[in-house]
Amino acid sequence: MKRLVVDASVAVKWFVPEIHSTAAARLLEPEHLLSAPDLIGPELGNTIWKKVRRQELTSREAAQILNAFPSVGVEIYPSSALLVSAFELAVALDRTVYDSLYLALAVAQDRALVTADQRFYGSVIESTFASHIRWIDDEW
């Protein structure tokens, strides 16, 4: 069993066909145990909302995606318990606390964070936390 943290940049690809969607779908295979901070729901919702605004999705499709997300089986952890360490990571990496919540969970659980956010990945891979980050197309 491979234990991984995923962020919203990966989760959206489970539902919306875009670059790296095939790689994201591999994470849904039974040998992966996925976790994320509770921020993943609002971030996924916001991304889907943007796609509705740009007319890439209908409101009905958006609702179906948001209703389907819980069935994916990502283990959700409260952000409040990660906030201090996420803030410290955000300061150290000059990245948002939002993004750093995912990394804080990966560090706390001694797991890798899988992301499709290139800017965040670039910041982390060049840091002392490189062992906790994986690009979506990497082997996990």
Secondary structure, 3 states (H helix, E strand, C coil): CEEEEECHHHHHHHCCCCCCHHHHHHCCCCCEEEEEECCHHHHHHHHHHHHHHCCCCCHHHHHHHHHHHHHHCCEEECHHHHHHHHHHHHHHHCCCHHHHHHHHHHHHHCCEEEECCHHHHHHHHCCCCHHHEEECCCCC
